[in-house]
Amino acid sequence: MTETLYETDDPSILSIKKWESDQHIIAGMTTRHGGTSQSPYQSLNVGFHVKDRLSDVLNNRHIVAKKLSIPLQQWVVGTQPHGNNIYKVKRGDRGKGATTEHTAIREVDGLYTTERGILLVSLYADCVPIYFIEKQRQMVGIAHAGWRGTVANIAGKMVEAWRKEGIDPTKIQVVIGPSIGPCCYEVNDVVMSEVNKFQFDKNVAQKNKSNQYMLNLKLLNKLLLIQAGIPEKDIYLSPLCTSCLHSTFFSHRKENGQTGRMMAYIGLR
């Protein structure tokens, strides 16, 4: 399904209306609009690690916190080394990575929690944000999936972590958010050698005229989620490409590596 994220009246925030109809859930993604950072990070860069002025990044995070009505003291951020480690966030983790990079939870790309009053935060500029929810048990999670994390099956690792919590994968709903699309994501044989290890029936990449491959990273993650037991009908896929829409989103690929970061977020109120 492709019905996922809808822009609100505020151009700096996209929210997952399908889930936010439940007043206990907050989920969505920021855009690049509405902040204070200067070129090439203009304007709502929320990533500390991209050589932007730290005071601007912190100011931008405060702007988002006010819009979401969730203070930074309740945010939790991981370091995102492009791996597949998953971490269960506890109440005592509140504030980690929110105001400084060095306090972020180390070596994790996936976060989940059952705690209310915590906002799980993950940073993006083309990689795939994957949101997870199980409404009955009130568990939420988010995974950062670049190509390395994807081929390391971070999506399946999250499902497995939830299975160990006693959650039936058929009860989990997933949104795959805005990220670089197969229209723009060219990869080489090294990447494809990892992708091809999965041997899915559906073709997740097309060879182009340069003998490179246009990879559909969203589809690959969707297939991995289905393989992990998530019903296809409960996986919602955003059609938005961050590279095509670089006037709305930061794009590492389109902007030659020098750009800001959006944040994807999910939490229980």
N, C-alpha and C positions, 0 to 999 in steps of 0.2 A: 504494500500500500504506500502511496506517496503523500497522503494527507497528514502533514506533521506540524510544521512551525508556521505561525502566522505573525506578521509584524503588528505590533500594538500601535497605539497612537503616538508612542514615543519612538522615534527612529533609532534610538540607541539600544533597544531591547527587542528581541524576538522571544515569544513565549510559547510553550507547548500547551495550547488551549485545551486540547483533548484531555490532558491530565490536570490542568489547573482548574477545571470545572469542579474538582474536588478541592475544597477550600484548605485542606491540610497539606496540599502538595504545591511546591513551587519548582518550576523547571523551565529552562530556556537558554538563550545565548545572547551575548552582547554583539553589537556591530562595531564598526570603527568610528561611529559618529557620537559627538556629544561630550568630548573630553578636552583636555588642555595640552596634550603632547604636541610638539612641533614636528615638522617634516624630518625624516621620512616616517615618523610614527603617528602622524596625525590621524584621529585626535584622541580616541578613547583606548589607548594602549594600556592593558592591565598586566603586561609581562615585565617583571623586574630584570630578566636575564638578557634583554635585547639591546642593551647599551643606551637606552633612553634615560633621560634625567629622572632619578629616583623619586624626587619630590613630585614630578608630574604623574608618575605611575601611581604613587600612593594617593595623590589627589583624585586620580581617575577611579581608583578602587573605592574611595569614599563616595564619589558621585554615584557609582553603581550600588553601593550599599544603601544609600539613601533612597534610590529609586525602588530597590527591592524590599526596603524596610527590614533589612537584616544586617546588623552592624558587623564590622570586620572581626570582632572578637568571636563571632560565631562561624566564621569561614574556616575551611580546612583545605589545604592545597598540597599536592605531592610534587616531587621534583621532575617526574616524567622523563626518564632516561631512554625512552623508546623500547621498553621491555614488556613483560607480561605479569609483573608482580601485582598482586591484589592485596589491599589492606582494609580491614574492618575498622571504621572510625568509631571511637568511643567518646564519651562525654569529655574526658580529660584532654582530648586532642583539639578542642575548640581553640581557634586562633592560630594554629600552626600554619605557617607560610602565608598568613594574611597580610602582614605589614612588612615583613622582610623575607627575602628568599632563603636565608640560611636556616630558618626555623621550619621550613617545609618538611613534610614526611619524606624520608630518603628512599630512593630507589623504587618508587611505585608509580604505575601508570593507571591503576584502577582503584577506586575508593567506593565503599558502600557502608551503609549504616541503617540502624533502626531507631536511632536517637532523634528526638524532636529538637528543633531549635539549632540545627547544624546545617550549614550550606556547603555541600561538596562542590569544589571548584576545580576546573581543569582548563588548560590554556591551549589555544589553537591558532594556526595560520595556514591551513590546508589539510592537516590530519583529520581523521574521522572521530567526531564525538559520538559515543554510544551511551545512551541513557537507558537505565533499567528500573523497573518498578514491579513490585508484587503487592497489590493493594490490600489483600486480606491480612497479610503479615506485617504490612506497613514497613517494607524494606525498599530502599532506593539505592542506586549506584550509578557511577559514571566511569567509562573507560576511554582512555586516549589511545587511538589506534593509527599510528603512522604505518608505513609498509612493514617495518621491522616488527612492531607490536602485532600487526595483523597476522603475519606469517608465523609468529610465535603464539598465535591463537589466544590473544588476550580476551576476546569475546567469549570463547569457550571456557577460559579459566574463570571468568566471572560467574558464569552459569554453574560451573563445578563448585565454586566457593559457596554459592547459594544452596546448591543441592546438599552440601555438608551441613548447612544450617537447617535442613529439613524442608526446604522449599522445592516443590514440584516444578520443573522447568516449564511444564505446560500452563502454569499459572502466571508466568512472567511475561510482561509486556516490554517492548523495546522500541526506542526511537533512534534511528541513525540520522544524525543531523547534517547541516551544511558542511561540505568539505570539497576538496578538489575532485572534479569529475573526470570520466573517461575522455571527455572532450579535450582536456588540458593536461592530463597526467601521463607524461611520457616516461617510460622506464626502460632499462636495458636488460640484457640477458642474465646478468647477475641476479637482479630482482626476480625475473621470471623463473629462474631455476628454483627459487624458493617457493614462488606461487604455485608452480606446476606440481609440487610435491603432494598437493591436495587432490589432484585428479578429479575435479568436479565435472559433471556432465555439461553444465552451462559454461559457456566461454566467457571468462572474466577479463579478457584482453584481446585487442585486435592489433595485428601488425600494421605498421604504417609504411609510407614510402621511403623512410630513412632506415628501414630494417630495425626499428625500435618498436616498442609496444605501448599502446594506449590502455592503461590499466583502470578497471572499474573497482576501486578500493571499497566503495560502499557495497557493491554486490558481493564481493568476496567476503566481507564481514557478515552480510546477511546469510550467505550460504553456510558459514561457520556457525552462526547462531542456530540455524535450522538443524544442522548436524548435531548440535549440543542439546537439542530437544525443544527449542522454542517453536511454537506453531507459526507457520508463515503468516497467517492472518493477523498475528499479534506483533509483527515487525513493521514499523512505519518508517518509510524511507523518504528523506528530504531530497527533492530534485535540484536543490540550489548548489551551484558550483562556486566555491570561494575565489577561484582564479578568474572565471568569467565575470563575476560580480565584485571585482576588486575595488570598485568605488563604494561598496557597502561593507565588504569584509577585508581583513588583512590576508594577503596571499604571499607566502614565502617563495613560491615558484614564480609567480607573476612579477614580483618586486625584487627579484634577484637576491633573496635572502636578507635584505635589509628592510624590515617592516616590524609592525607591532603584533600584538596578540589579542584575540578575543578571548572571552571566557565562556565556557559552557558550565551550567550549574544545575543542581537538583537538591532538594531538601524537603524535610517534613516540618510543617509549622506546628 
